[in-house]
């Protein structure tokens, strides 16, 4: 049975822990729509000074949510109401064209089982004091593993458009947003810390997001820039309690899947080791 989750705005300490705020403040697969950042502009034709020209219908760096009522929806600015966050490691596996992922936790201070049958997607436990002393293979492995902040809440796209540039509405839609780019990850940590400094829960306020352009080795990319809006205050209603339980169920389902696959990989490893051990035995003939 899914654990009952009740939002109590008068019990900040307990709620801060349940909502996953502790990692930033120092305190102790789902059907959800996913928010992403669209790194390339979408071109279209428009009439400018009497001439038909190619223009950017959707700007690069716009937020993006796929297949909302049959449309892909974009906006340069969005407003979130954050219900909770969780943390995980993930790593892209080119051999399977998929991601290896760990279970989700409230903080990244413990070893997390992953669906490849390992821990932390292969990242060594604990703090690495001398990164330069590691082998090149280990360095590359660690660089490929992304710590990820998985955010849950409701979102409104401001001045939303579809991919043809037509105005559409997207308001208060439940979402999940995985943030693994280092700077964006930190930006959200600063927002949760600001809420904590004011003794406020994120669900009680809005968080406003835009994006900023950055230049990387493989080209331009965009990071989320977020700001806590303490001026907007939301009351906690029954539907919020239900939605929080739904978000927690999504996390629990993810963790059950990861743990099941971890167990299967452990059984496979044990079977292979037993096979190798059996093959290593040498039959000895005993003379009578």
Buried (B, 14 or more C-beta within 10 A) or exposed (E): EEEEBEBEEEEBEEBBBBBBBBBBBEEEEBEBBEBEBBBEBBEBEEEEEEEEEEEBBBBBBBBBBEEBEEBBBBBBBBBBBBBBBBBBBBBEEEEEEEBBBBBBBBBBEEBBBBBBBBBBBBBEEEEBEEEEEBEEEBBEBBEBBBBBBBBBBBBBBBEBBBBEBEEBEBEEBBBBBBBBBEEBBBBBBEBBBBBBEEEBBBBBBBBBBBBEEEEEEEEEBBBBEBBBBEEEEBEBEEEBBEBBBBBBBBBBEBBEBBBEBBEEBEEEEEEEEEEEEEEEEEEEEEEE
